[in-house]
């Protein structure tokens, strides 16, 4: 029983450490006031990266149209959306 508890605590510690040091975050983004139809759950970088630099890096800017054109952040994946 002790070995299982130590294993579970170790796995939780690894997952927690990864989430803290990971450069990514998942964020629910809504463009305008129509959500989730005009938005969704995106994988974005934690650090704020301007759209022009995002494109220069070869990454994928998350852009939508709400009341105007909205830049939500930079994503490492081309289809980083889950509806």
HTML snippet that shows the backbone in 3Dmol.js (N, CA, C, O; Angstrom):
<script src="https://3Dmol.org/build/3Dmol-min.js"></script>
<div id="view" style="width:600px;height:400px;position:relative"></div>
<script>
const pdb = `
ATOM      1  N   UNK A   1       0.811  -1.196   0.000  1.00  0.00           N
ATOM      2  CA  UNK A   1       0.000   0.000   0.000  1.00  0.00           C
ATOM      3  C   UNK A   1       0.862   1.271   0.000  1.00  0.00           C
ATOM      4  O   UNK A   1       0.548   2.255  -0.670  1.00  0.00           O
ATOM      5  N   UNK A   2       1.973   1.218   0.782  1.00  0.00           N
ATOM      6  CA  UNK A   2       2.864   2.371   0.839  1.00  0.00           C
ATOM      7  C   UNK A   2       3.515   2.632  -0.517  1.00  0.00           C
ATOM      8  O   UNK A   2       3.690   3.784  -0.914  1.00  0.00           O
ATOM      9  N   UNK A   3       3.872   1.566  -1.222  1.00  0.00           N
ATOM     10  CA  UNK A   3       4.516   1.721  -2.531  1.00  0.00           C
ATOM     11  C   UNK A   3       3.567   2.385  -3.531  1.00  0.00           C
ATOM     12  O   UNK A   3       3.992   3.221  -4.329  1.00  0.00           O
ATOM     13  N   UNK A   4       2.303   2.020  -3.491  1.00  0.00           N
ATOM     14  CA  UNK A   4       1.320   2.618  -4.394  1.00  0.00           C
ATOM     15  C   UNK A   4       1.137   4.098  -4.071  1.00  0.00           C
ATOM     16  O   UNK A   4       1.062   4.930  -4.975  1.00  0.00           O
ATOM     17  N   UNK A   5       1.067   4.420  -2.795  1.00  0.00           N
ATOM     18  CA  UNK A   5       0.912   5.811  -2.377  1.00  0.00           C
ATOM     19  C   UNK A   5       2.119   6.643  -2.807  1.00  0.00           C
ATOM     20  O   UNK A   5       1.950   7.762  -3.290  1.00  0.00           O
ATOM     21  N   UNK A   6       3.314   6.126  -2.643  1.00  0.00           N
ATOM     22  CA  UNK A   6       4.534   6.829  -3.067  1.00  0.00           C
ATOM     23  C   UNK A   6       4.532   7.008  -4.583  1.00  0.00           C
ATOM     24  O   UNK A   6       4.914   8.067  -5.081  1.00  0.00           O
ATOM     25  N   UNK A   7       4.105   5.986  -5.319  1.00  0.00           N
ATOM     26  CA  UNK A   7       4.030   6.075  -6.771  1.00  0.00           C
ATOM     27  C   UNK A   7       3.034   7.152  -7.211  1.00  0.00           C
ATOM     28  O   UNK A   7       3.335   7.946  -8.103  1.00  0.00           O
ATOM     29  N   UNK A   8       1.875   7.182  -6.602  1.00  0.00           N
ATOM     30  CA  UNK A   8       0.853   8.179  -6.942  1.00  0.00           C
ATOM     31  C   UNK A   8       1.354   9.584  -6.623  1.00  0.00           C
ATOM     32  O   UNK A   8       1.176  10.495  -7.431  1.00  0.00           O
ATOM     33  N   UNK A   9       1.963   9.773  -5.487  1.00  0.00           N
ATOM     34  CA  UNK A   9       2.502  11.083  -5.113  1.00  0.00           C
ATOM     35  C   UNK A   9       3.603  11.503  -6.096  1.00  0.00           C
ATOM     36  O   UNK A   9       3.674  12.671  -6.479  1.00  0.00           O
ATOM     37  N   UNK A  10       4.449  10.573  -6.500  1.00  0.00           N
ATOM     38  CA  UNK A  10       5.499  10.869  -7.463  1.00  0.00           C
ATOM     39  C   UNK A  10       4.931  11.291  -8.818  1.00  0.00           C
ATOM     40  O   UNK A  10       5.414  12.244  -9.428  1.00  0.00           O
ATOM     41  N   UNK A  11       3.914  10.583  -9.280  1.00  0.00           N
ATOM     42  CA  UNK A  11       3.279  10.926 -10.557  1.00  0.00           C
ATOM     43  C   UNK A  11       2.620  12.306 -10.472  1.00  0.00           C
ATOM     44  O   UNK A  11       2.741  13.105 -11.400  1.00  0.00           O
ATOM     45  N   UNK A  12       1.939  12.585  -9.392  1.00  0.00           N
ATOM     46  CA  UNK A  12       1.318  13.905  -9.209  1.00  0.00           C
ATOM     47  C   UNK A  12       2.364  15.016  -9.158  1.00  0.00           C
ATOM     48  O   UNK A  12       2.140  16.111  -9.675  1.00  0.00           O
ATOM     49  N   UNK A  13       3.494  14.735  -8.539  1.00  0.00           N
ATOM     50  CA  UNK A  13       4.570  15.731  -8.475  1.00  0.00           C
ATOM     51  C   UNK A  13       5.134  16.005  -9.867  1.00  0.00           C
ATOM     52  O   UNK A  13       5.423  17.156 -10.195  1.00  0.00           O
ATOM     53  N   UNK A  14       5.294  14.980 -10.679  1.00  0.00           N
ATOM     54  CA  UNK A  14       5.802  15.148 -12.044  1.00  0.00           C
ATOM     55  C   UNK A  14       4.816  15.954 -12.883  1.00  0.00           C
ATOM     56  O   UNK A  14       5.218  16.872 -13.599  1.00  0.00           O
ATOM     57  N   UNK A  15       3.541  15.624 -12.803  1.00  0.00           N
ATOM     58  CA  UNK A  15       2.517  16.347 -13.570  1.00  0.00           C
ATOM     59  C   UNK A  15       2.451  17.811 -13.137  1.00  0.00           C
ATOM     60  O   UNK A  15       2.378  18.702 -13.985  1.00  0.00           O
ATOM     61  N   UNK A  16       2.477  18.066 -11.845  1.00  0.00           N
ATOM     62  CA  UNK A  16       2.431  19.439 -11.332  1.00  0.00           C
ATOM     63  C   UNK A  16       3.646  20.234 -11.787  1.00  0.00           C
ATOM     64  O   UNK A  16       3.517  21.387 -12.198  1.00  0.00           O
ATOM     65  N   UNK A  17       4.814  19.629 -11.718  1.00  0.00           N
ATOM     66  CA  UNK A  17       6.035  20.307 -12.164  1.00  0.00           C
ATOM     67  C   UNK A  17       5.952  20.643 -13.646  1.00  0.00           C
ATOM     68  O   UNK A  17       6.329  21.742 -14.053  1.00  0.00           O
ATOM     69  N   UNK A  18       5.464  19.712 -14.452  1.00  0.00           N
ATOM     70  CA  UNK A  18       5.334  19.980 -15.889  1.00  0.00           C
ATOM     71  C   UNK A  18       4.375  21.141 -16.146  1.00  0.00           C
ATOM     72  O   UNK A  18       4.667  22.013 -16.965  1.00  0.00           O
ATOM     73  N   UNK A  19       3.251  21.160 -15.465  1.00  0.00           N
ATOM     74  CA  UNK A  19       2.277  22.229 -15.673  1.00  0.00           C
ATOM     75  C   UNK A  19       2.839  23.592 -15.270  1.00  0.00           C
ATOM     76  O   UNK A  19       2.486  24.608 -15.869  1.00  0.00           O
ATOM     77  N   UNK A  20       3.691  23.620 -14.281  1.00  0.00           N
ATOM     78  CA  UNK A  20       4.278  24.889 -13.830  1.00  0.00           C
ATOM     79  C   UNK A  20       5.333  25.377 -14.820  1.00  0.00           C
ATOM     80  O   UNK A  20       5.378  26.568 -15.126  1.00  0.00           O
ATOM     81  N   UNK A  21       6.181  24.484 -15.326  1.00  0.00           N
ATOM     82  CA  UNK A  21       7.277  24.928 -16.191  1.00  0.00           C
ATOM     83  C   UNK A  21       6.943  24.860 -17.680  1.00  0.00           C
ATOM     84  O   UNK A  21       7.740  25.309 -18.504  1.00  0.00           O
ATOM     85  N   UNK A  22       5.792  24.314 -18.042  1.00  0.00           N
ATOM     86  CA  UNK A  22       5.397  24.211 -19.446  1.00  0.00           C
ATOM     87  C   UNK A  22       5.206  25.599 -20.057  1.00  0.00           C
ATOM     88  O   UNK A  22       4.668  26.489 -19.398  1.00  0.00           O
ATOM     89  N   UNK A  23       5.638  25.799 -21.310  1.00  0.00           N
ATOM     90  CA  UNK A  23       5.445  27.102 -21.955  1.00  0.00           C
ATOM     91  C   UNK A  23       4.026  27.291 -22.492  1.00  0.00           C
ATOM     92  O   UNK A  23       3.710  28.350 -23.036  1.00  0.00           O
ATOM     93  N   UNK A  24       3.170  26.282 -22.346  1.00  0.00           N
ATOM     94  CA  UNK A  24       1.824  26.334 -22.916  1.00  0.00           C
ATOM     95  C   UNK A  24       0.749  26.493 -21.852  1.00  0.00           C
ATOM     96  O   UNK A  24       0.947  26.181 -20.678  1.00  0.00           O
ATOM     97  N   UNK A  25      -0.398  26.991 -22.306  1.00  0.00           N
ATOM     98  CA  UNK A  25      -1.584  27.050 -21.465  1.00  0.00           C
ATOM     99  C   UNK A  25      -2.778  26.760 -22.368  1.00  0.00           C
ATOM    100  O   UNK A  25      -2.706  26.963 -23.580  1.00  0.00           O
ATOM    101  N   UNK A  26      -3.855  26.294 -21.792  1.00  0.00           N
ATOM    102  CA  UNK A  26      -5.097  26.180 -22.541  1.00  0.00           C
ATOM    103  C   UNK A  26      -5.985  27.309 -22.064  1.00  0.00           C
ATOM    104  O   UNK A  26      -6.087  27.576 -20.866  1.00  0.00           O
ATOM    105  N   UNK A  27      -6.624  27.969 -23.013  1.00  0.00           N
ATOM    106  CA  UNK A  27      -7.435  29.129 -22.659  1.00  0.00           C
ATOM    107  C   UNK A  27      -8.709  29.136 -23.486  1.00  0.00           C
ATOM    108  O   UNK A  27      -8.683  28.911 -24.696  1.00  0.00           O
ATOM    109  N   UNK A  28      -9.816  29.395 -22.821  1.00  0.00           N
ATOM    110  CA  UNK A  28     -11.095  29.544 -23.507  1.00  0.00           C
ATOM    111  C   UNK A  28     -11.161  30.967 -24.045  1.00  0.00           C
ATOM    112  O   UNK A  28     -11.053  31.930 -23.286  1.00  0.00           O
ATOM    113  N   UNK A  29     -11.340  31.094 -25.355  1.00  0.00           N
ATOM    114  CA  UNK A  29     -11.352  32.395 -26.009  1.00  0.00           C
ATOM    115  C   UNK A  29     -12.691  32.578 -26.704  1.00  0.00           C
ATOM    116  O   UNK A  29     -13.163  31.686 -27.408  1.00  0.00           O
ATOM    117  N   UNK A  30     -13.296  33.737 -26.501  1.00  0.00           N
ATOM    118  CA  UNK A  30     -14.539  34.097 -27.184  1.00  0.00           C
ATOM    119  C   UNK A  30     -14.291  35.359 -27.995  1.00  0.00           C
ATOM    120  O   UNK A  30     -13.759  36.341 -27.478  1.00  0.00           O
ATOM    121  N   UNK A  31     -14.671  35.330 -29.251  1.00  0.00           N
ATOM    122  CA  UNK A  31     -14.560  36.509 -30.100  1.00  0.00           C
ATOM    123  C   UNK A  31     -15.950  37.122 -30.193  1.00  0.00           C
ATOM    124  O   UNK A  31     -16.854  36.531 -30.783  1.00  0.00           O
ATOM    125  N   UNK A  32     -16.119  38.296 -29.618  1.00  0.00           N
ATOM    126  CA  UNK A  32     -17.440  38.918 -29.556  1.00  0.00           C
ATOM    127  C   UNK A  32     -18.218  38.331 -28.394  1.00  0.00           C
ATOM    128  O   UNK A  32     -17.632  37.892 -27.405  1.00  0.00           O
ATOM    129  N   UNK A  33     -19.525  38.323 -28.513  1.00  0.00           N
ATOM    130  CA  UNK A  33     -20.351  37.826 -27.406  1.00  0.00           C
ATOM    131  C   UNK A  33     -21.020  36.490 -27.733  1.00  0.00           C
ATOM    132  O   UNK A  33     -21.947  36.072 -27.039  1.00  0.00           O
ATOM    133  N   UNK A  34     -20.556  35.831 -28.775  1.00  0.00           N
ATOM    134  CA  UNK A  34     -21.138  34.555 -29.180  1.00  0.00           C
ATOM    135  C   UNK A  34     -20.129  33.448 -28.887  1.00  0.00           C
ATOM    136  O   UNK A  34     -19.218  33.200 -29.676  1.00  0.00           O
ATOM    137  N   UNK A  35     -20.299  32.799 -27.765  1.00  0.00           N
ATOM    138  CA  UNK A  35     -19.385  31.733 -27.385  1.00  0.00           C
ATOM    139  C   UNK A  35     -20.203  30.504 -27.030  1.00  0.00           C
ATOM    140  O   UNK A  35     -21.230  30.668 -26.372  1.00  0.00           O
ATOM    141  N   UNK A  36     -19.854  29.350 -27.390  1.00  0.00           N
ATOM    142  CA  UNK A  36     -18.613  28.893 -28.000  1.00  0.00           C
ATOM    143  C   UNK A  36     -18.622  28.901 -29.525  1.00  0.00           C
ATOM    144  O   UNK A  36     -17.622  28.528 -30.138  1.00  0.00           O
ATOM    145  N   UNK A  37     -19.729  29.319 -30.158  1.00  0.00           N
ATOM    146  CA  UNK A  37     -19.781  29.281 -31.624  1.00  0.00           C
ATOM    147  C   UNK A  37     -18.686  30.129 -32.267  1.00  0.00           C
ATOM    148  O   UNK A  37     -18.155  29.757 -33.313  1.00  0.00           O
ATOM    149  N   UNK A  38     -18.348  31.245 -31.667  1.00  0.00           N
ATOM    150  CA  UNK A  38     -17.331  32.131 -32.211  1.00  0.00           C
ATOM    151  C   UNK A  38     -16.142  32.159 -31.250  1.00  0.00           C
ATOM    152  O   UNK A  38     -15.811  33.202 -30.687  1.00  0.00           O
ATOM    153  N   UNK A  39     -15.511  31.011 -31.071  1.00  0.00           N
ATOM    154  CA  UNK A  39     -14.386  30.881 -30.146  1.00  0.00           C
ATOM    155  C   UNK A  39     -14.178  29.422 -29.811  1.00  0.00           C
ATOM    156  O   UNK A  39     -14.606  28.543 -30.559  1.00  0.00           O
ATOM    157  N   UNK A  40     -13.532  29.159 -28.708  1.00  0.00           N
ATOM    158  CA  UNK A  40     -13.310  27.788 -28.287  1.00  0.00           C
ATOM    159  C   UNK A  40     -12.172  27.685 -27.306  1.00  0.00           C
ATOM    160  O   UNK A  40     -11.764  28.678 -26.703  1.00  0.00           O
ATOM    161  N   UNK A  41     -11.659  26.479 -27.147  1.00  0.00           N
ATOM    162  CA  UNK A  41     -10.552  26.201 -26.236  1.00  0.00           C
ATOM    163  C   UNK A  41      -9.285  26.065 -27.067  1.00  0.00           C
ATOM    164  O   UNK A  41      -9.197  25.195 -27.933  1.00  0.00           O
ATOM    165  N   UNK A  42      -8.303  26.925 -26.804  1.00  0.00           N
ATOM    166  CA  UNK A  42      -7.078  26.984 -27.594  1.00  0.00           C
ATOM    167  C   UNK A  42      -5.858  26.657 -26.741  1.00  0.00           C
ATOM    168  O   UNK A  42      -5.846  26.885 -25.531  1.00  0.00           O
ATOM    169  N   UNK A  43      -4.830  26.115 -27.398  1.00  0.00           N
ATOM    170  CA  UNK A  43      -3.517  25.938 -26.781  1.00  0.00           C
ATOM    171  C   UNK A  43      -2.696  27.156 -27.193  1.00  0.00           C
ATOM    172  O   UNK A  43      -2.457  27.377 -28.381  1.00  0.00           O
ATOM    173  N   UNK A  44      -2.263  27.950 -26.203  1.00  0.00           N
ATOM    174  CA  UNK A  44      -1.509  29.168 -26.462  1.00  0.00           C
ATOM    175  C   UNK A  44      -0.222  29.155 -25.650  1.00  0.00           C
ATOM    176  O   UNK A  44      -0.101  28.415 -24.673  1.00  0.00           O
ATOM    177  N   UNK A  45       0.734  29.976 -26.058  1.00  0.00           N
ATOM    178  CA  UNK A  45       1.928  30.163 -25.243  1.00  0.00           C
ATOM    179  C   UNK A  45       1.569  31.012 -24.031  1.00  0.00           C
ATOM    180  O   UNK A  45       0.744  31.921 -24.133  1.00  0.00           O
ATOM    181  N   UNK A  46       2.177  30.726 -22.891  1.00  0.00           N
ATOM    182  CA  UNK A  46       1.936  31.524 -21.686  1.00  0.00           C
ATOM    183  C   UNK A  46       2.446  32.948 -21.851  1.00  0.00           C
ATOM    184  O   UNK A  46       1.790  33.898 -21.423  1.00  0.00           O
ATOM    185  N   UNK A  47       3.607  33.097 -22.467  1.00  0.00           N
ATOM    186  CA  UNK A  47       4.201  34.424 -22.660  1.00  0.00           C
ATOM    187  C   UNK A  47       3.436  35.168 -23.749  1.00  0.00           C
ATOM    188  O   UNK A  47       3.084  34.578 -24.771  1.00  0.00           O
ATOM    189  N   UNK A  48       3.177  36.451 -23.542  1.00  0.00           N
ATOM    190  CA  UNK A  48       2.495  37.218 -24.590  1.00  0.00           C
ATOM    191  C   UNK A  48       3.431  37.447 -25.779  1.00  0.00           C
ATOM    192  O   UNK A  48       4.474  38.088 -25.645  1.00  0.00           O
ATOM    193  N   UNK A  49       3.051  36.923 -26.927  1.00  0.00           N
ATOM    194  CA  UNK A  49       3.859  37.043 -28.136  1.00  0.00           C
ATOM    195  C   UNK A  49       3.057  37.859 -29.145  1.00  0.00           C
ATOM    196  O   UNK A  49       1.943  37.470 -29.496  1.00  0.00           O
ATOM    197  N   UNK A  50       3.596  38.978 -29.618  1.00  0.00           N
ATOM    198  CA  UNK A  50       2.890  39.779 -30.620  1.00  0.00           C
ATOM    199  C   UNK A  50       2.641  38.970 -31.902  1.00  0.00           C
ATOM    200  O   UNK A  50       3.398  38.058 -32.235  1.00  0.00           O
ATOM    201  N   UNK A  51       1.577  39.324 -32.599  1.00  0.00           N
ATOM    202  CA  UNK A  51       1.180  38.578 -33.793  1.00  0.00           C
ATOM    203  C   UNK A  51       2.282  38.538 -34.851  1.00  0.00           C
ATOM    204  O   UNK A  51       2.510  37.498 -35.467  1.00  0.00           O
ATOM    205  N   UNK A  52       2.963  39.659 -35.063  1.00  0.00           N
ATOM    206  CA  UNK A  52       4.012  39.696 -36.083  1.00  0.00           C
ATOM    207  C   UNK A  52       5.170  38.763 -35.743  1.00  0.00           C
ATOM    208  O   UNK A  52       5.724  38.114 -36.630  1.00  0.00           O
ATOM    209  N   UNK A  53       5.532  38.694 -34.486  1.00  0.00           N
ATOM    210  CA  UNK A  53       6.616  37.796 -34.058  1.00  0.00           C
ATOM    211  C   UNK A  53       6.158  36.344 -34.131  1.00  0.00           C
ATOM    212  O   UNK A  53       6.943  35.460 -34.477  1.00  0.00           O
ATOM    213  N   UNK A  54       4.897  36.097 -33.809  1.00  0.00           N
ATOM    214  CA  UNK A  54       4.332  34.750 -33.889  1.00  0.00           C
ATOM    215  C   UNK A  54       4.468  34.213 -35.308  1.00  0.00           C
ATOM    216  O   UNK A  54       4.885  33.071 -35.503  1.00  0.00           O
ATOM    217  N   UNK A  55       4.121  35.026 -36.296  1.00  0.00           N
ATOM    218  CA  UNK A  55       4.235  34.611 -37.696  1.00  0.00           C
ATOM    219  C   UNK A  55       5.690  34.404 -38.091  1.00  0.00           C
ATOM    220  O   UNK A  55       6.011  33.465 -38.819  1.00  0.00           O
ATOM    221  N   UNK A  56       6.575  35.285 -37.611  1.00  0.00           N
ATOM    222  CA  UNK A  56       8.008  35.178 -37.913  1.00  0.00           C
ATOM    223  C   UNK A  56       8.583  33.875 -37.355  1.00  0.00           C
ATOM    224  O   UNK A  56       9.445  33.257 -37.979  1.00  0.00           O
ATOM    225  N   UNK A  57       8.112  33.465 -36.197  1.00  0.00           N
ATOM    226  CA  UNK A  57       8.570  32.224 -35.572  1.00  0.00           C
ATOM    227  C   UNK A  57       8.043  30.984 -36.300  1.00  0.00           C
ATOM    228  O   UNK A  57       8.488  29.870 -36.024  1.00  0.00           O
ATOM    229  N   UNK A  58       7.101  31.172 -37.225  1.00  0.00           N
ATOM    230  CA  UNK A  58       6.513  30.033 -37.919  1.00  0.00           C
ATOM    231  C   UNK A  58       5.394  29.393 -37.128  1.00  0.00           C
ATOM    232  O   UNK A  58       5.007  28.258 -37.410  1.00  0.00           O
ATOM    233  N   UNK A  59       4.867  30.098 -36.143  1.00  0.00           N
ATOM    234  CA  UNK A  59       3.771  29.583 -35.327  1.00  0.00           C
ATOM    235  C   UNK A  59       2.450  30.121 -35.863  1.00  0.00           C
ATOM    236  O   UNK A  59       2.427  30.726 -36.935  1.00  0.00           O
ATOM    237  N   UNK A  60       1.369  29.919 -35.156  1.00  0.00           N
ATOM    238  CA  UNK A  60       0.034  30.181 -35.665  1.00  0.00           C
ATOM    239  C   UNK A  60      -0.726  31.191 -34.793  1.00  0.00           C
ATOM    240  O   UNK A  60      -1.106  30.869 -33.667  1.00  0.00           O
ATOM    241  N   UNK A  61      -0.947  32.397 -35.302  1.00  0.00           N
ATOM    242  CA  UNK A  61      -1.715  33.381 -34.546  1.00  0.00           C
ATOM    243  C   UNK A  61      -3.192  32.962 -34.476  1.00  0.00           C
ATOM    244  O   UNK A  61      -3.772  32.518 -35.466  1.00  0.00           O
ATOM    245  N   UNK A  62      -3.777  33.111 -33.296  1.00  0.00           N
ATOM    246  CA  UNK A  62      -5.197  32.826 -33.117  1.00  0.00           C
ATOM    247  C   UNK A  62      -5.931  34.150 -33.264  1.00  0.00           C
ATOM    248  O   UNK A  62      -5.831  35.029 -32.407  1.00  0.00           O
ATOM    249  N   UNK A  63      -6.668  34.282 -34.359  1.00  0.00           N
ATOM    250  CA  UNK A  63      -7.347  35.527 -34.681  1.00  0.00           C
ATOM    251  C   UNK A  63      -8.811  35.226 -34.958  1.00  0.00           C
ATOM    252  O   UNK A  63      -9.139  34.234 -35.609  1.00  0.00           O
ATOM    253  N   UNK A  64      -9.679  36.084 -34.461  1.00  0.00           N
ATOM    254  CA  UNK A  64     -11.104  35.924 -34.719  1.00  0.00           C
ATOM    255  C   UNK A  64     -11.748  37.261 -34.976  1.00  0.00           C
ATOM    256  O   UNK A  64     -11.144  38.319 -34.799  1.00  0.00           O
ATOM    257  N   UNK A  65     -12.988  37.185 -35.399  1.00  0.00           N
ATOM    258  CA  UNK A  65     -13.753  38.391 -35.648  1.00  0.00           C
ATOM    259  C   UNK A  65     -14.906  38.426 -34.652  1.00  0.00           C
ATOM    260  O   UNK A  65     -15.788  37.568 -34.672  1.00  0.00           O
ATOM    261  N   UNK A  66     -14.882  39.424 -33.788  1.00  0.00           N
ATOM    262  CA  UNK A  66     -15.971  39.658 -32.852  1.00  0.00           C
ATOM    263  C   UNK A  66     -16.610  40.959 -33.263  1.00  0.00           C
ATOM    264  O   UNK A  66     -17.229  41.044 -34.323  1.00  0.00           O
ATOM    265  N   UNK A  67     -16.470  41.965 -32.443  1.00  0.00           N
ATOM    266  CA  UNK A  67     -16.920  43.308 -32.820  1.00  0.00           C
ATOM    267  C   UNK A  67     -15.898  43.941 -33.755  1.00  0.00           C
ATOM    268  O   UNK A  67     -16.212  44.877 -34.490  1.00  0.00           O
ATOM    269  N   UNK A  68     -14.689  43.430 -33.722  1.00  0.00           N
ATOM    270  CA  UNK A  68     -13.615  43.837 -34.627  1.00  0.00           C
ATOM    271  C   UNK A  68     -12.646  42.656 -34.716  1.00  0.00           C
ATOM    272  O   UNK A  68     -12.909  41.600 -34.140  1.00  0.00           O
ATOM    273  N   UNK A  69     -11.544  42.819 -35.423  1.00  0.00           N
ATOM    274  CA  UNK A  69     -10.532  41.756 -35.523  1.00  0.00           C
ATOM    275  C   UNK A  69      -9.834  41.654 -34.169  1.00  0.00           C
ATOM    276  O   UNK A  69      -9.392  42.661 -33.616  1.00  0.00           O
ATOM    277  N   UNK A  70      -9.737  40.427 -33.634  1.00  0.00           N
ATOM    278  CA  UNK A  70      -9.177  40.215 -32.304  1.00  0.00           C
ATOM    279  C   UNK A  70      -8.052  39.186 -32.385  1.00  0.00           C
ATOM    280  O   UNK A  70      -8.240  38.087 -32.907  1.00  0.00           O
ATOM    281  N   UNK A  71      -6.880  39.555 -31.862  1.00  0.00           N
ATOM    282  CA  UNK A  71      -5.751  38.625 -31.759  1.00  0.00           C
ATOM    283  C   UNK A  71      -5.750  38.082 -30.334  1.00  0.00           C
ATOM    284  O   UNK A  71      -5.597  38.843 -29.379  1.00  0.00           O
ATOM    285  N   UNK A  72      -5.919  36.767 -30.189  1.00  0.00           N
ATOM    286  CA  UNK A  72      -6.017  36.153 -28.863  1.00  0.00           C
ATOM    287  C   UNK A  72      -4.682  35.656 -28.338  1.00  0.00           C
ATOM    288  O   UNK A  72      -4.503  35.554 -27.124  1.00  0.00           O
ATOM    289  N   UNK A  73      -3.739  35.345 -29.220  1.00  0.00           N
ATOM    290  CA  UNK A  73      -2.451  34.839 -28.781  1.00  0.00           C
ATOM    291  C   UNK A  73      -1.806  33.979 -29.853  1.00  0.00           C
ATOM    292  O   UNK A  73      -2.337  33.814 -30.951  1.00  0.00           O
ATOM    293  N   UNK A  74      -0.658  33.441 -29.509  1.00  0.00           N
ATOM    294  CA  UNK A  74       0.137  32.640 -30.443  1.00  0.00           C
ATOM    295  C   UNK A  74       0.042  31.167 -30.038  1.00  0.00           C
ATOM    296  O   UNK A  74       0.192  30.826 -28.865  1.00  0.00           O
ATOM    297  N   UNK A  75      -0.208  30.305 -31.016  1.00  0.00           N
ATOM    298  CA  UNK A  75      -0.357  28.883 -30.757  1.00  0.00           C
ATOM    299  C   UNK A  75       0.752  28.089 -31.442  1.00  0.00           C
ATOM    300  O   UNK A  75       1.178  28.449 -32.539  1.00  0.00           O
ATOM    301  N   UNK A  76       1.222  27.019 -30.813  1.00  0.00           N
ATOM    302  CA  UNK A  76       2.229  26.176 -31.448  1.00  0.00           C
ATOM    303  C   UNK A  76       1.627  25.209 -32.471  1.00  0.00           C
ATOM    304  O   UNK A  76       2.368  24.565 -33.213  1.00  0.00           O
ATOM    305  N   UNK A  77       0.297  25.099 -32.521  1.00  0.00           N
ATOM    306  CA  UNK A  77      -0.369  24.144 -33.384  1.00  0.00           C
ATOM    307  C   UNK A  77      -1.278  24.839 -34.386  1.00  0.00           C
ATOM    308  O   UNK A  77      -1.902  25.844 -34.049  1.00  0.00           O
ATOM    309  N   UNK A  78      -1.369  24.322 -35.625  1.00  0.00           N
ATOM    310  CA  UNK A  78      -2.204  24.978 -36.627  1.00  0.00           C
ATOM    311  C   UNK A  78      -3.696  24.895 -36.319  1.00  0.00           C
ATOM    312  O   UNK A  78      -4.430  25.841 -36.604  1.00  0.00           O
ATOM    313  N   UNK A  79      -4.148  23.817 -35.760  1.00  0.00           N
ATOM    314  CA  UNK A  79      -5.565  23.649 -35.445  1.00  0.00           C
ATOM    315  C   UNK A  79      -5.734  23.427 -33.947  1.00  0.00           C
ATOM    316  O   UNK A  79      -6.233  22.390 -33.509  1.00  0.00           O
ATOM    317  N   UNK A  80      -5.310  24.418 -33.174  1.00  0.00           N
ATOM    318  CA  UNK A  80      -5.287  24.260 -31.718  1.00  0.00           C
ATOM    319  C   UNK A  80      -6.616  24.667 -31.110  1.00  0.00           C
ATOM    320  O   UNK A  80      -6.661  25.484 -30.191  1.00  0.00           O
ATOM    321  N   UNK A  81      -7.683  24.105 -31.616  1.00  0.00           N
ATOM    322  CA  UNK A  81      -8.997  24.447 -31.105  1.00  0.00           C
ATOM    323  C   UNK A  81      -9.772  23.173 -30.799  1.00  0.00           C
ATOM    324  O   UNK A  81      -9.676  22.180 -31.520  1.00  0.00           O
ATOM    325  N   UNK A  82     -10.529  23.219 -29.734  1.00  0.00           N
ATOM    326  CA  UNK A  82     -11.413  22.130 -29.369  1.00  0.00           C
ATOM    327  C   UNK A  82     -12.774  22.721 -29.067  1.00  0.00           C
ATOM    328  O   UNK A  82     -12.905  23.545 -28.162  1.00  0.00           O
ATOM    329  N   UNK A  83     -13.765  22.322 -29.797  1.00  0.00           N
ATOM    330  CA  UNK A  83     -15.114  22.878 -29.579  1.00  0.00           C
ATOM    331  C   UNK A  83     -15.945  21.961 -28.749  1.00  0.00           C
ATOM    332  O   UNK A  83     -17.103  22.264 -28.466  1.00  0.00           O
TER     333      UNK A  83
END
`;
const viewer = $3Dmol.createViewer("view");
viewer.addModel(pdb, "pdb");
viewer.setStyle({}, {cartoon: {color: "spectrum"}});
viewer.zoomTo();
viewer.render();
</script>
